[in-house]
Amino acid sequence: MERAELVALGVVLVLIVAHLVPPKLAFIELTPRSWMLSAAGGISVAYVFVHLLPEIAEAQAAVEASTGTASAGVERHAYVIALVGLAVFYGLERAAVTWGRSPRVEDAPAEQSLLATTPAAFWLSVVSFAIYNAIIGYLVVRRAEHHSWGELAAFTVAIALHFLINDLSLRAHHQRRYDRAGRPVLVGAIVAGWLVGVTTELSDASVGLAIAFLAGGIILNVMKEEMPQERQSRFLPLAVGAFAYAALLLAV
């Protein structure tokens, strides 16, 4: 195994830990939203705007090079994919909500009373986030090969915090079912993406479009956690996290 692949494996292990740690973080409140979660969301958004969005511009150049044209039909292809990523994850989120929660049975065993959503809603969320995690697992390998240690560390911190937020949110929605089936699937998806990365090298255009899709998804997933009024989110920690991490990224 090459050095870059081993480094990527180390990053994957950090991301896996980010999915395994949340059950130990019972002290972090989702409502009213903990300042730590808001700050972590700000860090993730800062990474998207400072690092991923510029990479979308590079991806656009790769798309144009692969098609041999910069015609109107492809001149904003990568940016459209970022919009698609945002729309897809919003649509999946709304579909999961529409399919609704399963009714609680007062005299049911405690284990059954903690199955808060329907199986259809649960698996829709898990499958969509598994695809999301697999893309990230693949991108970890490419970043280990082509980016500096500082850039890789910045990516790892931002994505690990993003995974932590996603895990807490999914656990709040799906509860015991997520502990038993959801989390293992998402952890496996990261590893699957890494395995694809070490065995297959996609074109620069394909990698760029994956980054664009991911950027749209991260923006949507952070905003949906911070924006609902009932979450009682905290603006100042999010702003401080975003601008402080943006300053750090610009200094790297």
N, C-alpha and C positions, 0 to 999 in steps of 0.2 A: 504494500500500500504506500502510495506516494505521500510526501510530507504535507501537501495541501489537503489531501483527503483526510489525513489524521487530524489536521487542524480543524477541518470542517466537522469531523466527528466530535471533537471537543466542544465546538459551538452547539452542535445538535444535542449533546448531553446537557448543556446549560439550558437550552430551550425545553428539554424534557423536564428538567427540575422545575422550570417555571410553571409547568402544568401539574407537577406533583406537590408543590409547596402550598397552594391555596387552602387545602383542608386544614392546615396548621395555622391559618391566619384568621381564626374566628373573631379576633379582636377588631378586624377591619370592617367597618360598617358600610353597607351599600346605600342605605337610606336612613338618615341623611348621609350623603356621600362623604366618605373619608377624604381628607385632604390629600392623603397619600395616593389614592386612586386618581384623583383629579390631576395631581402633579405627574403621575405616570402617564396618563392620557395626553397631557401636554407634551411630554417627552416624545411619545410615539408620533404625534402630529408634527412636531418640529423635525423629526427625522424625515418624514414624508416630504415636507416642503423644502428642506435644505438639501437633502441628498437624493431622494427618489424622483422628485419632479425634474431636476436637471438631467437625471438618467433617462427620463422619458424623451427628452430632446435628443439624446444620443441614440435612443432606440428608434426614433423617427428617422434619423439619418441612416441607420442600419436597414430599416424597412425600405427606404427609398433606394438604397444601394442594391438590395436583394431583388427589387422589382425593376431596377434599371430606369426608374422614372421618378419625377417629382411632380407628377400631374395632380390636378385638383382631387382626383379620386383617392390618392394615398398621402397627400401632403400633411394631413393631420391624423393619420391612421392611429398612431400610438396614443394620442390624446383621447380619441374616441374610445379606445380600449379601456383607458382609465375611467371614463364615464360609464362604460359598460360594467366595469368591476363594481363601481358604486351602486349602479342600478340593480345589478344581479343580487348583491347582498341585501339591499333594501327590500327587493321583492321576496327573497327567501325569508327574511325576517317577518315581513307582513303576512306571508303565507303561514308561517309557523304560528303567529298570533291568531290568525283567522281560524285555523284548525282547532285552536282553543285548548283549554285545560280540562283534564278529566275531573269529574266531581269527586270530592272527598267523602268518604263514608265514615261517619262518626264512630261506629263500633268496629271498624276494620282494624286489623293488626297495624302496629306502628309502621312496619315496613311498607305496607300498601298505602297508608295515608300519606307517605312522603313521595308518591309518584304523582308529581304535580301537573304534568302535561300528558297529552295523548301520545301513544306510540308514534303516530304519523308526524306530529309536530316535533317530537324528540329526534327521530331519525332524519328528518329534513334538516334540522339544525346541525346535527352531528356530521352528516354527509357533506354539507356545504362547508363547514369548518375543516373537515378532513382534507378537502381539495385545497383550501386555503393553506393549511399546514404543510401539505405535500409540496406546494409551489415554493414555500419558504425553505423547506428542507433541501430542495433542488438548488435554490439560489445561494444557499450557504456554501455549497461546493464551489460555485462559480466565483463567489466573492473571496473565498480562501485562495483561489488561484490567481485572481487578477487585482486584488485590492491590498492596500497596506494594512499593517497590524492595527493602526489607529482607526482606520475606516471599518475594519472588521469588528473591532471592539465596540464602536459606536452602533453598528448594526445589531450586534448581539444584545447590548443593553436595551435598545429601543424595542426590539422584537420580543425579548424576554418579558419586559414589562407589559407589552401589549398582550402576550399570551396569558400572563397572570390576570389581567383585567378580563379577558375573554373567558378564562376558566371560572372565575368568580361569578360572572354573569350567567354562564351556562348552568353552573351548579344552582344558582338562585332560581332559575327557571325550571330546571328538570329534576333537581334534588337527587334523591337516592338512585334513580335510574342513571343519571349522569355519572355518579361515582362508580357504578358497576360496569357500565358498557360504554358510555360516552368518552370518558377520559382515556381509557386504554386505546380506543380507536384513534383519537387525536394524536396521542403519543406515537402510535404505530404509523400514522400518516407522515409525521416528521421523518421517521427513520426510512420510510418508503421513498420519500422525496430525496433523501440523502443517497440512498442506494441507486436511484435513477441517475443522480448527479455523478456518481463515481463510475457508472457503467455507460452512460450516454452523454454526448455533448451536443446540445442543440445549437442552432445557428444564432448569431448575434441578434438577428431580428426577432427570433422566437423568444429568446431570453428577455429582450427589451419589452416585448408585448406582455410577457409574464409579469415583469416589474410594473408596467403600467396598470395591469389588472389588479395587482396587489395593492398599489398605491390607492386606487379608488376604494378598494375594500377596507383598508386601514382607516381612511378618512371617515367612511360611513360608520364603521364599528366603534370608533372612538366617539364620534358625535352622537350616536344613538344612546351611548351610555351616559353622556354628559348633558344632553339637551332636555330630556323630559322633565317637566316642572316637578313631578312628584319625587324625583331623585334628590331634590334639594342640593344640586351640585354646587361646587365652590369655584367661582371664577378666578380668584387670586392665585390659588395653588396651581390651577391649570396654566394660567398666563405665566407665572414664574417658572414653572417646569418647562414650558414651551420656549420662552425666550432665553432662559439660562442654558438649556441644552442646545438651542440654535447657536448661541455664542460659542459654546464648546465645539460644536461641529465645524464652525467656520474657522476655529483656531487649529483644528487637527490637520 
